[in-house]
């Protein structure tokens, strides 16, 4: 956007030596802005799939003694909790085994 404004100023408003200065400043601004946006968008690796579940906290929906169900991010998952957990307890997901979450009390 800065480059477009600079070109419009150069063509419609400014005299010859200043028009080039404004276009160069507009181009530099555009390059800096693009570089900043690209770096900001790549600041961390996206996490999807089962990797996103490990370490999250869920709430036990049905008694997990040792098998039960856990609600994580609005989804209901089958869970295995070796220590046992009652409905309403918070648990931490330690690993994902197929479609079963291995959890432990928080």
N, C-alpha and C positions, 0 to 999 in steps of 0.2 A: 504494500500500500504506500510505503514511503517513497518508493521509486516512481510510482505513478504521480504522486503529488509533486515530486521534484521535477518531473518532465513537464507537467502542466505549468508549473511556475516558470520553468525555463522558456517554454514556448510562448506563453501568454503574457507574462509580467516582466521578467527580468531582462536586462541588457546583456550583451555578448559575454563579457568576461565572467560575470556572476552566474550566468545560466549554466556554464560548465561546472562551476564549483558546486552549485546546488545539485546537479545531476550526480556528480561523484559522491557527494555526501549521502544522497538518497540511495545510491547503489551500495555504499558501504553499510548503511543502516540496514538495508534489506538482507545483505549477506550475513551480518552479525545476528539479526533476528532469526534467520533460517537456521544458522548454526546452533543457536541457543535452543530453539524448539526441537531440533533433531536430538541434541544431547539430552535434553530434559525427557523426551519420550523414550529414550533407551537407557534410563538410569538404573533400572533393575530388570532382571529376567522375569518373564511372566511365568506364573505357576498355575498349572491346570492339571486336571485329573486327580489321581489319588495322592500325589505329592501335596496338593492343596489341603488335604484333610488332616495329615499328620501334624500333631501339635495343637489342633483346634480343640475348643471346649464344646461339649455337647450336654444335653440334658436327657437323663434316662426316662423313656416314655413308658416302658413296661419293665417290671422287675428283672434285673440282669443277674441271675443266680445260677450258673455262670452265663447262660444264654438269655438274651432279651432284645429290646429295641432301644435305640438312641436317636434323638432328634438333633440334627446338626444343620444349621443354616436353613431351617424350614423343611428339611428332608428327613424322612424316617429310614434308618438303617438297621440291619440286623447287627447285633453286637455280641462280643464275648468278653466277659469281665471275670478274671480268675478270682479276684478278691470279693466280688459281689457288690451290687449297688441297688438301692431301692428306687422306686419311681420318684422322680423329682430331683434326685441327686445329680450333681455336675460331675462329668467324667472327662478325662483327657484322652484323645485318640493317640495311640502309640504306633500302630501300624495298620495296614489294610491287607486282608487276606481274602482275595477274590472280591466278593460282595459283602464280606463280614468285617466289621471294625473290631480291632483288638483295643480295648480301653482299660483304663484304671481310674479309680476315684481321684478326683482333683484335690 
